[in-house]
Amino acid sequence: MESETIFDLLHTMDQVTNKLIIHWNKTFNESLGISHILVLSHLNDHGKSRPSDIAKSLGLTPPSLTHLSEKLIQKELAVRLADENDRRILYLDITDAGHTILEKAHLEGQELRKKLFEKLTIEEREQLLAIYKKLNS
């Protein structure tokens, strides 16, 4: 019985997450996925970074990050930089256009969260946040 309850909980959490991702992808018309935005967000928060460090931080494989990076570079949302002391070391950095797209993504995300969470009372939102913080610690 307990394992069914855990499965139901995980399945329901996945369903909510998947619905959020699908809805966000429909409203964010930039031909970028959430993983692209996560990479830009990492660069925004940490500055220029080695791709291997970004991959590790976001739980992505290096080949996945390479694929994501190529699209970001192609769309001029990120640039590849060589290390000044060792040209073999490459970094990824966010561009001004990347900052603009990231801001747009955050605004879209806020709207989506607002629509989703307006179904909950303030007390329910506080409880949900406390539960997720507890699970995340």
MODELLER restraints for C-alpha pairs under 7 A, 6 or more apart:
rsr = mdl.restraints
at = mdl.atoms
rsr.add(forms.Gaussian(group=physical.xy_distance, feature=features.Distance(at['CA:25:A'], at['CA:33:A']), mean=6.68, stdev=0.5))
rsr.add(forms.Gaussian(group=physical.xy_distance, feature=features.Distance(at['CA:28:A'], at['CA:108:A']), mean=6.90, stdev=0.5))
rsr.add(forms.Gaussian(group=physical.xy_distance, feature=features.Distance(at['CA:36:A'], at['CA:68:A']), mean=5.99, stdev=0.5))
rsr.add(forms.Gaussian(group=physical.xy_distance, feature=features.Distance(at['CA:37:A'], at['CA:102:A']), mean=6.45, stdev=0.5))
rsr.add(forms.Gaussian(group=physical.xy_distance, feature=features.Distance(at['CA:40:A'], at['CA:94:A']), mean=6.35, stdev=0.5))
rsr.add(forms.Gaussian(group=physical.xy_distance, feature=features.Distance(at['CA:40:A'], at['CA:98:A']), mean=6.74, stdev=0.5))
rsr.add(forms.Gaussian(group=physical.xy_distance, feature=features.Distance(at['CA:40:A'], at['CA:102:A']), mean=6.69, stdev=0.5))
rsr.add(forms.Gaussian(group=physical.xy_distance, feature=features.Distance(at['CA:41:A'], at['CA:102:A']), mean=6.87, stdev=0.5))
rsr.add(forms.Gaussian(group=physical.xy_distance, feature=features.Distance(at['CA:43:A'], at['CA:49:A']), mean=6.70, stdev=0.5))
rsr.add(forms.Gaussian(group=physical.xy_distance, feature=features.Distance(at['CA:43:A'], at['CA:93:A']), mean=5.97, stdev=0.5))
rsr.add(forms.Gaussian(group=physical.xy_distance, feature=features.Distance(at['CA:43:A'], at['CA:94:A']), mean=5.83, stdev=0.5))
rsr.add(forms.Gaussian(group=physical.xy_distance, feature=features.Distance(at['CA:44:A'], at['CA:94:A']), mean=6.58, stdev=0.5))
rsr.add(forms.Gaussian(group=physical.xy_distance, feature=features.Distance(at['CA:47:A'], at['CA:93:A']), mean=6.48, stdev=0.5))
rsr.add(forms.Gaussian(group=physical.xy_distance, feature=features.Distance(at['CA:48:A'], at['CA:91:A']), mean=5.94, stdev=0.5))
rsr.add(forms.Gaussian(group=physical.xy_distance, feature=features.Distance(at['CA:48:A'], at['CA:92:A']), mean=5.44, stdev=0.5))
rsr.add(forms.Gaussian(group=physical.xy_distance, feature=features.Distance(at['CA:48:A'], at['CA:93:A']), mean=4.37, stdev=0.5))
rsr.add(forms.Gaussian(group=physical.xy_distance, feature=features.Distance(at['CA:49:A'], at['CA:91:A']), mean=5.12, stdev=0.5))
rsr.add(forms.Gaussian(group=physical.xy_distance, feature=features.Distance(at['CA:49:A'], at['CA:92:A']), mean=5.45, stdev=0.5))
rsr.add(forms.Gaussian(group=physical.xy_distance, feature=features.Distance(at['CA:49:A'], at['CA:93:A']), mean=6.64, stdev=0.5))
rsr.add(forms.Gaussian(group=physical.xy_distance, feature=features.Distance(at['CA:50:A'], at['CA:90:A']), mean=6.23, stdev=0.5))
rsr.add(forms.Gaussian(group=physical.xy_distance, feature=features.Distance(at['CA:50:A'], at['CA:91:A']), mean=4.49, stdev=0.5))
rsr.add(forms.Gaussian(group=physical.xy_distance, feature=features.Distance(at['CA:50:A'], at['CA:92:A']), mean=6.19, stdev=0.5))
rsr.add(forms.Gaussian(group=physical.xy_distance, feature=features.Distance(at['CA:51:A'], at['CA:65:A']), mean=6.89, stdev=0.5))
rsr.add(forms.Gaussian(group=physical.xy_distance, feature=features.Distance(at['CA:51:A'], at['CA:91:A']), mean=6.47, stdev=0.5))
rsr.add(forms.Gaussian(group=physical.xy_distance, feature=features.Distance(at['CA:51:A'], at['CA:92:A']), mean=6.54, stdev=0.5))
rsr.add(forms.Gaussian(group=physical.xy_distance, feature=features.Distance(at['CA:52:A'], at['CA:62:A']), mean=6.21, stdev=0.5))
rsr.add(forms.Gaussian(group=physical.xy_distance, feature=features.Distance(at['CA:55:A'], at['CA:61:A']), mean=5.92, stdev=0.5))
rsr.add(forms.Gaussian(group=physical.xy_distance, feature=features.Distance(at['CA:55:A'], at['CA:62:A']), mean=5.81, stdev=0.5))
rsr.add(forms.Gaussian(group=physical.xy_distance, feature=features.Distance(at['CA:55:A'], at['CA:65:A']), mean=5.96, stdev=0.5))
rsr.add(forms.Gaussian(group=physical.xy_distance, feature=features.Distance(at['CA:72:A'], at['CA:78:A']), mean=5.38, stdev=0.5))
rsr.add(forms.Gaussian(group=physical.xy_distance, feature=features.Distance(at['CA:73:A'], at['CA:79:A']), mean=5.47, stdev=0.5))
rsr.add(forms.Gaussian(group=physical.xy_distance, feature=features.Distance(at['CA:76:A'], at['CA:97:A']), mean=6.88, stdev=0.5))
rsr.add(forms.Gaussian(group=physical.xy_distance, feature=features.Distance(at['CA:77:A'], at['CA:94:A']), mean=6.07, stdev=0.5))
rsr.add(forms.Gaussian(group=physical.xy_distance, feature=features.Distance(at['CA:77:A'], at['CA:95:A']), mean=5.29, stdev=0.5))
rsr.add(forms.Gaussian(group=physical.xy_distance, feature=features.Distance(at['CA:77:A'], at['CA:97:A']), mean=5.28, stdev=0.5))
rsr.add(forms.Gaussian(group=physical.xy_distance, feature=features.Distance(at['CA:77:A'], at['CA:98:A']), mean=3.93, stdev=0.5))
rsr.add(forms.Gaussian(group=physical.xy_distance, feature=features.Distance(at['CA:78:A'], at['CA:92:A']), mean=6.60, stdev=0.5))
rsr.add(forms.Gaussian(group=physical.xy_distance, feature=features.Distance(at['CA:78:A'], at['CA:93:A']), mean=5.38, stdev=0.5))
rsr.add(forms.Gaussian(group=physical.xy_distance, feature=features.Distance(at['CA:78:A'], at['CA:94:A']), mean=4.31, stdev=0.5))
rsr.add(forms.Gaussian(group=physical.xy_distance, feature=features.Distance(at['CA:78:A'], at['CA:95:A']), mean=5.12, stdev=0.5))
rsr.add(forms.Gaussian(group=physical.xy_distance, feature=features.Distance(at['CA:78:A'], at['CA:98:A']), mean=6.24, stdev=0.5))
rsr.add(forms.Gaussian(group=physical.xy_distance, feature=features.Distance(at['CA:79:A'], at['CA:92:A']), mean=5.70, stdev=0.5))
rsr.add(forms.Gaussian(group=physical.xy_distance, feature=features.Distance(at['CA:79:A'], at['CA:93:A']), mean=5.37, stdev=0.5))
rsr.add(forms.Gaussian(group=physical.xy_distance, feature=features.Distance(at['CA:79:A'], at['CA:94:A']), mean=6.43, stdev=0.5))
rsr.add(forms.Gaussian(group=physical.xy_distance, feature=features.Distance(at['CA:79:A'], at['CA:95:A']), mean=6.77, stdev=0.5))
rsr.add(forms.Gaussian(group=physical.xy_distance, feature=features.Distance(at['CA:80:A'], at['CA:90:A']), mean=6.59, stdev=0.5))
rsr.add(forms.Gaussian(group=physical.xy_distance, feature=features.Distance(at['CA:80:A'], at['CA:91:A']), mean=5.63, stdev=0.5))
rsr.add(forms.Gaussian(group=physical.xy_distance, feature=features.Distance(at['CA:80:A'], at['CA:92:A']), mean=4.70, stdev=0.5))
rsr.add(forms.Gaussian(group=physical.xy_distance, feature=features.Distance(at['CA:80:A'], at['CA:93:A']), mean=6.51, stdev=0.5))
rsr.add(forms.Gaussian(group=physical.xy_distance, feature=features.Distance(at['CA:81:A'], at['CA:90:A']), mean=5.57, stdev=0.5))
rsr.add(forms.Gaussian(group=physical.xy_distance, feature=features.Distance(at['CA:81:A'], at['CA:91:A']), mean=4.99, stdev=0.5))
rsr.add(forms.Gaussian(group=physical.xy_distance, feature=features.Distance(at['CA:81:A'], at['CA:92:A']), mean=6.12, stdev=0.5))
rsr.add(forms.Gaussian(group=physical.xy_distance, feature=features.Distance(at['CA:82:A'], at['CA:88:A']), mean=6.99, stdev=0.5))
rsr.add(forms.Gaussian(group=physical.xy_distance, feature=features.Distance(at['CA:82:A'], at['CA:89:A']), mean=5.87, stdev=0.5))
rsr.add(forms.Gaussian(group=physical.xy_distance, feature=features.Distance(at['CA:82:A'], at['CA:90:A']), mean=4.54, stdev=0.5))
rsr.add(forms.Gaussian(group=physical.xy_distance, feature=features.Distance(at['CA:82:A'], at['CA:91:A']), mean=6.16, stdev=0.5))
rsr.add(forms.Gaussian(group=physical.xy_distance, feature=features.Distance(at['CA:83:A'], at['CA:89:A']), mean=5.38, stdev=0.5))
rsr.add(forms.Gaussian(group=physical.xy_distance, feature=features.Distance(at['CA:83:A'], at['CA:90:A']), mean=5.97, stdev=0.5))
